[in-house]
Amino acid sequence: MAKFLFVYHGGNPPANPAEAKAVMDAWGAWFGSMGVAVIDGGNPVGPSSTVTSDGALMHGGGANPASGYSLIEASSLADAHQKAARCPLLKAGGTIEIAQSMDM
């Protein structure tokens, strides 16, 4: 099995405490549906910055800054895609970048 990094981008924040609970419950159910494939459920992240090729620090994280991450085990990119396609972030207008983690 391969490891895939899911990098979350965007998504609309919950509007109230009841919506926040529903969102957290949806994430819990999604992670639960993947069982042991969830290597690291990850976390949301704060504001992004980018270190440019000349070593300078650019605040804002670029055009599509990361909003969180997870590390998921999957048999293939197609399997990782199938898992990501059920993520609650997509219903909140976010996107997911998928990259296979290469063991070195």
N, CA, C and O atoms as a GROMACS GRO file, in nm:
protein
  416
    1MET      N    1   0.084  -0.118   0.000
    1MET     CA    2   0.000   0.000   0.000
    1MET      C    3   0.089   0.125   0.000
    1MET      O    4   0.193   0.129   0.065
    2ALA      N    5   0.046   0.224  -0.073
    2ALA     CA    6   0.118   0.351  -0.081
    2ALA      C    7   0.056   0.452   0.015
    2ALA      O    8  -0.057   0.436   0.060
    3LYS      N    9   0.133   0.556   0.047
    3LYS     CA   10   0.085   0.665   0.130
    3LYS      C   11   0.061   0.786   0.040
    3LYS      O   12   0.141   0.816  -0.048
    4PHE      N   13  -0.050   0.853   0.063
    4PHE     CA   14  -0.086   0.971  -0.014
    4PHE      C   15  -0.110   1.088   0.080
    4PHE      O   16  -0.181   1.078   0.180
    5LEU      N   17  -0.049   1.200   0.045
    5LEU     CA   18  -0.070   1.324   0.118
    5LEU      C   19  -0.192   1.393   0.057
    5LEU      O   20  -0.195   1.420  -0.063
    6PHE      N   21  -0.290   1.422   0.140
    6PHE     CA   22  -0.405   1.501   0.099
    6PHE      C   23  -0.381   1.642   0.153
    6PHE      O   24  -0.372   1.662   0.274
    7VAL      N   25  -0.370   1.739   0.065
    7VAL     CA   26  -0.356   1.879   0.105
    7VAL      C   27  -0.487   1.948   0.074
    7VAL      O   28  -0.530   1.954  -0.041
    8TYR      N   29  -0.550   1.999   0.178
    8TYR     CA   30  -0.681   2.063   0.164
    8TYR      C   31  -0.662   2.211   0.134
    8TYR      O   32  -0.574   2.277   0.189
    9HIS      N   33  -0.746   2.262   0.045
    9HIS     CA   34  -0.742   2.403   0.007
    9HIS      C   35  -0.883   2.460   0.019
    9HIS      O   36  -0.980   2.400  -0.027
   10GLY      N   37  -0.893   2.577   0.080
   10GLY     CA   38  -1.019   2.650   0.084
   10GLY      C   39  -1.127   2.584   0.168
   10GLY      O   40  -1.098   2.511   0.263
   11GLY      N   41  -1.248   2.612   0.132
   11GLY     CA   42  -1.364   2.565   0.206
   11GLY      C   43  -1.422   2.679   0.287
   11GLY      O   44  -1.350   2.765   0.337
   12ASN      N   45  -1.552   2.680   0.300
   12ASN     CA   46  -1.620   2.785   0.376
   12ASN      C   47  -1.633   2.742   0.521
   12ASN      O   48  -1.674   2.629   0.548
   13PRO      N   49  -1.599   2.831   0.616
   13PRO     CA   50  -1.610   2.795   0.757
   13PRO      C   51  -1.757   2.783   0.799
   13PRO      O   52  -1.844   2.845   0.739
   14PRO      N   53  -1.782   2.703   0.902
   14PRO     CA   54  -1.920   2.691   0.953
   14PRO      C   55  -1.971   2.826   1.002
   14PRO      O   56  -1.894   2.908   1.053
   15ALA      N   57  -2.100   2.848   0.985
   15ALA     CA   58  -2.160   2.977   1.018
   15ALA      C   59  -2.201   2.989   1.165
   15ALA      O   60  -2.216   3.100   1.217
   16ASN      N   61  -2.218   2.875   1.233
   16ASN     CA   62  -2.264   2.878   1.372
   16ASN      C   63  -2.221   2.750   1.442
   16ASN      O   64  -2.174   2.657   1.375
   17PRO      N   65  -2.237   2.742   1.574
   17PRO     CA   66  -2.193   2.623   1.648
   17PRO      C   67  -2.260   2.492   1.603
   17PRO      O   68  -2.196   2.388   1.601
   18ALA      N   69  -2.387   2.498   1.568
   18ALA     CA   70  -2.455   2.377   1.523
   18ALA      C   71  -2.396   2.328   1.391
   18ALA      O   72  -2.378   2.208   1.372
   19GLU      N   73  -2.368   2.420   1.301
   19GLU     CA   74  -2.306   2.383   1.174
   19GLU      C   75  -2.164   2.331   1.196
   19GLU      O   76  -2.122   2.236   1.130
   20ALA      N   77  -2.091   2.391   1.289
   20ALA     CA   78  -1.956   2.345   1.322
   20ALA      C   79  -1.959   2.202   1.373
   20ALA      O   80  -1.874   2.121   1.335
   21LYS      N   81  -2.055   2.169   1.458
   21LYS     CA   82  -2.068   2.032   1.509
   21LYS      C   83  -2.100   1.936   1.396
   21LYS      O   84  -2.044   1.826   1.390
   22ALA      N   85  -2.190   1.975   1.306
   22ALA     CA   86  -2.226   1.889   1.193
   22ALA      C   87  -2.104   1.864   1.103
   22ALA      O   88  -2.084   1.753   1.055
   23VAL      N   89  -2.023   1.968   1.081
   23VAL     CA   90  -1.903   1.954   0.999
   23VAL      C   91  -1.804   1.859   1.066
   23VAL      O   92  -1.749   1.771   1.000
   24MET      N   93  -1.781   1.877   1.196
   24MET     CA   94  -1.688   1.789   1.268
   24MET      C   95  -1.739   1.645   1.269
   24MET      O   96  -1.660   1.551   1.256
   25ASP      N   97  -1.868   1.627   1.284
   25ASP     CA   98  -1.926   1.492   1.279
   25ASP      C   99  -1.905   1.429   1.141
   25ASP      O  100  -1.877   1.310   1.130
   26ALA      N  101  -1.920   1.510   1.035
   26ALA     CA  102  -1.900   1.460   0.898
   26ALA      C  103  -1.755   1.418   0.877
   26ALA      O  104  -1.729   1.314   0.816
   27TRP      N  105  -1.660   1.499   0.926
   27TRP     CA  106  -1.518   1.462   0.914
   27TRP      C  107  -1.490   1.334   0.992
   27TRP      O  108  -1.420   1.246   0.943
   28GLY      N  109  -1.546   1.322   1.113
   28GLY     CA  110  -1.527   1.201   1.193
   28GLY      C  111  -1.582   1.078   1.123
   28GLY      O  112  -1.519   0.972   1.124
   29ALA      N  113  -1.698   1.091   1.062
   29ALA     CA  114  -1.758   0.979   0.988
   29ALA      C  115  -1.674   0.943   0.866
   29ALA      O  116  -1.656   0.825   0.836
   30TRP      N  117  -1.621   1.045   0.797
   30TRP     CA  118  -1.538   1.019   0.679
   30TRP      C  119  -1.411   0.946   0.718
   30TRP      O  120  -1.375   0.845   0.657
   31PHE      N  121  -1.340   0.997   0.821
   31PHE     CA  122  -1.221   0.928   0.867
   31PHE      C  123  -1.255   0.786   0.914
   31PHE      O  124  -1.181   0.692   0.886
   32GLY      N  125  -1.366   0.772   0.986
   32GLY     CA  126  -1.407   0.640   1.034
   32GLY      C  127  -1.434   0.543   0.920
   32GLY      O  128  -1.406   0.424   0.933
   33SER      N  129  -1.486   0.593   0.809
   33SER     CA  130  -1.517   0.505   0.694
   33SER      C  131  -1.391   0.449   0.630
   33SER      O  132  -1.396   0.347   0.562
   34MET      N  133  -1.276   0.517   0.652
   34MET     CA  134  -1.150   0.471   0.593
   34MET      C  135  -1.071   0.382   0.688
   34MET      O  136  -0.973   0.321   0.646
   35GLY      N  137  -1.112   0.374   0.814
   35GLY     CA  138  -1.047   0.285   0.910
   35GLY      C  139  -0.897   0.303   0.919
   35GLY      O  140  -0.848   0.415   0.934
   36VAL      N  141  -0.823   0.191   0.910
   36VAL     CA  142  -0.677   0.193   0.927
   36VAL      C  143  -0.605   0.262   0.812
   36VAL      O  144  -0.484   0.283   0.820
   37ALA      N  145  -0.674   0.297   0.705
   37ALA     CA  146  -0.611   0.370   0.594
   37ALA      C  147  -0.571   0.511   0.637
   37ALA      O  148  -0.489   0.575   0.570
   38VAL      N  149  -0.628   0.560   0.746
   38VAL     CA  150  -0.593   0.693   0.796
   38VAL      C  151  -0.465   0.679   0.879
   38VAL      O  152  -0.469   0.637   0.994
   39ILE      N  153  -0.352   0.716   0.819
   39ILE     CA  154  -0.224   0.709   0.888
   39ILE      C  155  -0.211   0.826   0.984
   39ILE      O  156  -0.171   0.808   1.099
   40ASP      N  157  -0.246   0.945   0.937
   40ASP     CA  158  -0.244   1.066   1.018
   40ASP      C  159  -0.359   1.152   0.970
   40ASP      O  160  -0.356   1.204   0.858
   41GLY      N  161  -0.460   1.169   1.054
   41GLY     CA  162  -0.576   1.249   1.016
   41GLY      C  163  -0.541   1.394   0.989
   41GLY      O  164  -0.617   1.466   0.925
   42GLY      N  165  -0.425   1.438   1.039
   42GLY     CA  166  -0.379   1.573   1.013
   42GLY      C  167  -0.451   1.676   1.096
   42GLY      O  168  -0.507   1.646   1.202
   43ASN      N  169  -0.449   1.796   1.046
   43ASN     CA  170  -0.508   1.911   1.115
   43ASN      C  171  -0.534   2.022   1.016
   43ASN      O  172  -0.477   2.023   0.906
   44PRO      N  173  -0.620   2.117   1.054
   44PRO     CA  174  -0.626   2.242   0.978
   44PRO      C  175  -0.493   2.314   1.000
   44PRO      O  176  -0.421   2.285   1.095
   45VAL      N  177  -0.461   2.408   0.913
   45VAL     CA  178  -0.340   2.488   0.929
   45VAL      C  179  -0.376   2.636   0.930
   45VAL      O  180  -0.481   2.676   0.880
   46GLY      N  181  -0.286   2.715   0.987
   46GLY     CA  182  -0.304   2.859   0.991
   46GLY      C  183  -0.262   2.923   0.860
   46GLY      O  184  -0.239   2.854   0.761
   47PRO      N  185  -0.252   3.054   0.860
   47PRO     CA  186  -0.212   3.125   0.738
   47PRO      C  187  -0.080   3.074   0.682
   47PRO      O  188   0.014   3.049   0.758
   48SER      N  189  -0.073   3.059   0.552
   48SER     CA  190   0.045   3.006   0.483
   48SER      C  191   0.141   3.116   0.442
   48SER      O  192   0.101   3.230   0.420
   49SER      N  193   0.266   3.079   0.432
   49SER     CA  194   0.371   3.162   0.374
   49SER      C  195   0.452   3.073   0.282
   49SER      O  196   0.452   2.951   0.298
   50THR      N  197   0.520   3.133   0.186
   50THR     CA  198   0.599   3.058   0.088
   50THR      C  199   0.742   3.110   0.091
   50THR      O  200   0.765   3.231   0.091
   51VAL      N  201   0.838   3.018   0.093
   51VAL     CA  202   0.978   3.056   0.078
   51VAL      C  203   1.009   3.047  -0.071
   51VAL      O  204   0.999   2.939  -0.130
   52THR      N  205   1.045   3.158  -0.131
   52THR     CA  206   1.071   3.164  -0.275
   52THR      C  207   1.211   3.110  -0.307
   52THR      O  208   1.291   3.088  -0.216
   53SER      N  209   1.239   3.089  -0.434
   53SER     CA  210   1.367   3.030  -0.475
   53SER      C  211   1.488   3.113  -0.433
   53SER      O  212   1.599   3.060  -0.422
   54ASP      N  213   1.468   3.243  -0.409
   54ASP     CA  214   1.580   3.326  -0.362
   54ASP      C  215   1.587   3.332  -0.210
   54ASP      O  216   1.668   3.407  -0.154
   55GLY      N  217   1.504   3.254  -0.143
   55GLY     CA  218   1.506   3.246   0.002
   55GLY      C  219   1.417   3.347   0.073
   55GLY      O  220   1.409   3.345   0.196
   56ALA      N  221   1.351   3.434  -0.001
   56ALA     CA  222   1.263   3.534   0.060
   56ALA      C  223   1.135   3.469   0.110
   56ALA      O  224   1.095   3.363   0.062
   57LEU      N  225   1.071   3.533   0.206
   57LEU     CA  226   0.945   3.484   0.262
   57LEU      C  227   0.830   3.567   0.206
   57LEU      O  228   0.826   3.689   0.221
   58MET      N  229   0.736   3.497   0.140
   58MET     CA  230   0.618   3.563   0.083
   58MET      C  231   0.497   3.522   0.166
   58MET      O  232   0.465   3.404   0.174
   59HIS      N  233   0.431   3.617   0.227
   59HIS     CA  234   0.314   3.589   0.310
   59HIS      C  235   0.192   3.566   0.221
   59HIS      O  236   0.181   3.624   0.113
   60GLY      N  237   0.102   3.482   0.268
   60GLY     CA  238  -0.022   3.458   0.197
   60GLY      C  239  -0.028   3.322   0.130
   60GLY      O  240  -0.137   3.280   0.090
   61GLY      N  241   0.082   3.251   0.115
   61GLY     CA  242   0.079   3.114   0.065
   61GLY      C  243   0.049   3.099  -0.082
   61GLY      O  244   0.021   2.987  -0.126
   62GLY      N  245   0.052   3.202  -0.160
   62GLY     CA  246   0.028   3.189  -0.303
   62GLY      C  247  -0.118   3.194  -0.340
   62GLY      O  248  -0.202   3.237  -0.261
   63ALA      N  249  -0.148   3.151  -0.460
   63ALA     CA  250  -0.283   3.163  -0.516
   63ALA      C  251  -0.386   3.073  -0.447
   63ALA      O  252  -0.504   3.108  -0.442
   64ASN      N  253  -0.344   2.959  -0.396
   64ASN     CA  254  -0.437   2.864  -0.338
   64ASN      C  255  -0.375   2.804  -0.211
   64ASN      O  256  -0.333   2.689  -0.213
   65PRO      N  257  -0.370   2.881  -0.102
   65PRO     CA  258  -0.299   2.834   0.017
   65PRO      C  259  -0.364   2.710   0.080
   65PRO      O  260  -0.485   2.690   0.072
   66ALA      N  261  -0.280   2.630   0.143
   66ALA     CA  262  -0.327   2.510   0.212
   66ALA      C  263  -0.414   2.549   0.331
   66ALA      O  264  -0.390   2.650   0.396
   67SER      N  265  -0.518   2.467   0.359
   67SER     CA  266  -0.601   2.489   0.477
   67SER      C  267  -0.593   2.370   0.573
   67SER      O  268  -0.649   2.375   0.682
   68GLY      N  269  -0.525   2.262   0.532
   68GLY     CA  270  -0.508   2.145   0.618
   68GLY      C  271  -0.445   2.032   0.542
   68GLY      O  272  -0.412   2.045   0.424
   69TYR      N  273  -0.427   1.918   0.610
   69TYR     CA  274  -0.363   1.802   0.547
   69TYR      C  275  -0.406   1.673   0.618
   69TYR      O  276  -0.455   1.676   0.730
   70SER      N  277  -0.386   1.561   0.550
   70SER     CA  278  -0.398   1.426   0.607
   70SER      C  279  -0.301   1.336   0.532
   70SER      O  280  -0.262   1.367   0.420
   71LEU      N  281  -0.263   1.225   0.594
   71LEU     CA  282  -0.182   1.123   0.529
   71LEU      C  283  -0.265   0.995   0.528
   71LEU      O  284  -0.301   0.942   0.633
   72ILE      N  285  -0.295   0.946   0.408
   72ILE     CA  286  -0.388   0.836   0.389
   72ILE      C  287  -0.320   0.722   0.312
   72ILE      O  288  -0.245   0.748   0.217
   73GLU      N  289  -0.345   0.600   0.351
   73GLU     CA  290  -0.294   0.484   0.279
   73GLU      C  291  -0.396   0.442   0.174
   73GLU      O  292  -0.516   0.436   0.200
   74ALA      N  293  -0.346   0.413   0.054
   74ALA     CA  294  -0.433   0.370  -0.056
   74ALA      C  295  -0.354   0.281  -0.150
   74ALA      O  296  -0.231   0.289  -0.156
   75SER      N  297  -0.424   0.196  -0.222
   75SER     CA  298  -0.358   0.101  -0.312
   75SER      C  299  -0.310   0.165  -0.441
   75SER      O  300  -0.223   0.111  -0.510
   76SER      N  301  -0.366   0.282  -0.475
   76SER     CA  302  -0.332   0.348  -0.602
   76SER      C  303  -0.386   0.491  -0.597
   76SER      O  304  -0.459   0.528  -0.506
   77LEU      N  305  -0.348   0.570  -0.697
   77LEU     CA  306  -0.403   0.704  -0.708
   77LEU      C  307  -0.555   0.697  -0.723
   77LEU      O  308  -0.627   0.780  -0.667
   78ALA      N  309  -0.603   0.600  -0.799
   78ALA     CA  310  -0.748   0.586  -0.817
   78ALA      C  311  -0.818   0.559  -0.683
   78ALA      O  312  -0.925   0.612  -0.656
   79ASP      N  313  -0.756   0.476  -0.600
   79ASP     CA  314  -0.811   0.446  -0.467
   79ASP      C  315  -0.806   0.572  -0.380
   79ASP      O  316  -0.903   0.601  -0.309
   80ALA      N  317  -0.695   0.645  -0.384
   80ALA     CA  318  -0.684   0.769  -0.307
   80ALA      C  319  -0.789   0.869  -0.353
   80ALA      O  320  -0.851   0.937  -0.271
   81HIS      N  321  -0.810   0.879  -0.484
   81HIS     CA  322  -0.911   0.969  -0.538
   81HIS      C  323  -1.050   0.930  -0.488
   81HIS      O  324  -1.129   1.017  -0.449
   82GLN      N  325  -1.079   0.802  -0.488
   82GLN     CA  326  -1.209   0.754  -0.442
   82GLN      C  327  -1.230   0.792  -0.295
   82GLN      O  328  -1.339   0.831  -0.256
   83LYS      N  329  -1.126   0.780  -0.214
   83LYS     CA  330  -1.135   0.817  -0.073
   83LYS      C  331  -1.155   0.969  -0.060
   83LYS      O  332  -1.241   1.014   0.016
   84ALA      N  333  -1.076   1.047  -0.133
   84ALA     CA  334  -1.084   1.193  -0.125
   84ALA      C  335  -1.219   1.245  -0.172
   84ALA      O  336  -1.268   1.345  -0.121
   85ALA      N  337  -1.277   1.180  -0.269
   85ALA     CA  338  -1.403   1.227  -0.328
   85ALA      C  339  -1.518   1.230  -0.228
   85ALA      O  340  -1.620   1.294  -0.254
   86ARG      N  341  -1.503   1.161  -0.114
   86ARG     CA  342  -1.608   1.160  -0.010
   86ARG      C  343  -1.580   1.259   0.103
   86ARG      O  344  -1.654   1.264   0.201
   87CYS      N  345  -1.474   1.338   0.091
   87CYS     CA  346  -1.434   1.430   0.197
   87CYS      C  347  -1.537   1.542   0.214
   87CYS      O  348  -1.582   1.600   0.115
   88PRO      N  349  -1.574   1.574   0.338
   88PRO     CA  350  -1.671   1.681   0.362
   88PRO      C  351  -1.625   1.819   0.314
   88PRO      O  352  -1.710   1.905   0.288
   89LEU      N  353  -1.496   1.842   0.302
   89LEU     CA  354  -1.447   1.972   0.256
   89LEU      C  355  -1.502   2.007   0.118
   89LEU      O  356  -1.526   2.124   0.089
   90LEU      N  357  -1.521   1.908   0.034
   90LEU     CA  358  -1.569   1.933  -0.102
   90LEU      C  359  -1.708   1.995  -0.101
   90LEU      O  360  -1.739   2.079  -0.185
   91LYS      N  361  -1.792   1.956  -0.006
   91LYS     CA  362  -1.926   2.013   0.005
   91LYS      C  363  -1.922   2.157   0.056
   91LYS      O  364  -2.019   2.232   0.041
   92ALA      N  365  -1.808   2.196   0.116
   92ALA     CA  366  -1.791   2.333   0.167
   92ALA      C  367  -1.717   2.420   0.066
   92ALA      O  368  -1.674   2.530   0.100
   93GLY      N  369  -1.702   2.373  -0.058
   93GLY     CA  370  -1.640   2.452  -0.162
   93GLY      C  371  -1.489   2.440  -0.171
   93GLY      O  372  -1.426   2.512  -0.248
   94GLY      N  373  -1.429   2.350  -0.092
   94GLY     CA  374  -1.285   2.332  -0.094
   94GLY      C  375  -1.240   2.233  -0.200
   94GLY      O  376  -1.322   2.171  -0.268
   95THR      N  377  -1.109   2.218  -0.212
   95THR     CA  378  -1.050   2.121  -0.304
   95THR      C  379  -0.944   2.042  -0.229
   95THR      O  380  -0.900   2.081  -0.121
   96ILE      N  381  -0.903   1.930  -0.289
   96ILE     CA  382  -0.801   1.845  -0.228
   96ILE      C  383  -0.694   1.814  -0.332
   96ILE      O  384  -0.723   1.766  -0.441
   97GLU      N  385  -0.572   1.844  -0.296
   97GLU     CA  386  -0.456   1.807  -0.377
   97GLU      C  387  -0.405   1.674  -0.325
   97GLU      O  388  -0.389   1.657  -0.204
   98ILE      N  389  -0.380   1.578  -0.414
   98ILE     CA  390  -0.334   1.444  -0.376
   98ILE      C  391  -0.194   1.424  -0.433
   98ILE      O  392  -0.170   1.447  -0.552
   99ALA      N  393  -0.101   1.381  -0.348
   99ALA     CA  394   0.034   1.350  -0.392
   99ALA      C  395   0.081   1.224  -0.322
   99ALA      O  396   0.067   1.211  -0.201
  100GLN      N  397   0.137   1.130  -0.399
  100GLN     CA  398   0.190   1.009  -0.337
  100GLN      C  399   0.318   1.043  -0.262
  100GLN      O  400   0.406   1.112  -0.314
  101SER      N  401   0.327   0.994  -0.140
  101SER     CA  402   0.446   1.011  -0.057
  101SER      C  403   0.545   0.903  -0.098
  101SER      O  404   0.513   0.784  -0.098
  102MET      N  405   0.665   0.945  -0.132
  102MET     CA  406   0.767   0.851  -0.179
  102MET      C  407   0.858   0.812  -0.064
  102MET      O  408   0.920   0.899  -0.002
  103ASP      N  409   0.868   0.683  -0.034
  103ASP     CA  410   0.958   0.637   0.070
  103ASP      C  411   1.101   0.648   0.022
  103ASP      O  412   1.132   0.609  -0.091
  104MET      N  413   1.187   0.700   0.104
  104MET     CA  414   1.327   0.717   0.067
  104MET      C  415   1.414   0.634   0.159
  104MET      O  416   1.537   0.634   0.146
   0.00000   0.00000   0.00000
